Amino acid sequence: MTKPGAKPVGKWLQGDRNLATLLRRCQLHERLLQIVRRNVPETLAPHCLACVLDGRGRLTLYVTSPVWASRLRYCQPSILAALRSDFPVRRFQVRVGLPDSIAHRPPPRAKIPSPTVVSALEQGLSGLPDPQLRRSLGGLVAALRQLNGNEKSRP
């Protein structure tokens, strides 16, 4: 349920020119995908992940695996025939998309420098001639010490 006076997301997207353009492109790509899925054998349709049509008329179809990519290449004539009546498709290519296990993997954790590296940074602070840079890097050293579990304050 939305709050009274809250603006629906669609209104936000339409209100900003760049976002509205992005929304139209997403809708276009979704329509292309639906047409492709309707014009391939029923067993292949679920393996079609996404379609992208670039400004030069190249349609890229992303699929779940190399096996399906190979089979879908044989469907190229029927796919192009279905699309060309409404879209300026000049070229067609099939690419393998990322497997779900990779696409949904959490982002890697940030690498925190070791306490030895943090100590070396801290020792180098006193040799910095610029006081503003020294303060900024001192704040970084303090934050890194906290992340390492050692809350020793900077000198």
HELIX and SHEET records of a PDB file:
HELIX    1   1 VAL A    9  GLY A   15  1                                   7    
HELIX    2   2 ARG A   17  ARG A   38  1                                  22    
HELIX    3   3 ALA A   45  HIS A   47  5                                   3    
HELIX    4   4 PRO A   66  ARG A   73  1                                   8    
HELIX    5   5 GLN A   76  ARG A   84  1                                   9    
HELIX    6   6 ASP A  100  ALA A  103  1                                   4    
HELIX    7   7 PRO A  115  LEU A  125  1                                  11    
HELIX    8   8 PRO A  131  LEU A  147  1                                  17    
SHEET    1   A 3 CYS A  48  LEU A  53  0                                        
SHEET    2   A 3 ARG A  58  VAL A  63 -1                                        
SHEET    3   A 3 ARG A  91  VAL A  96  1                                        
END                                                                             
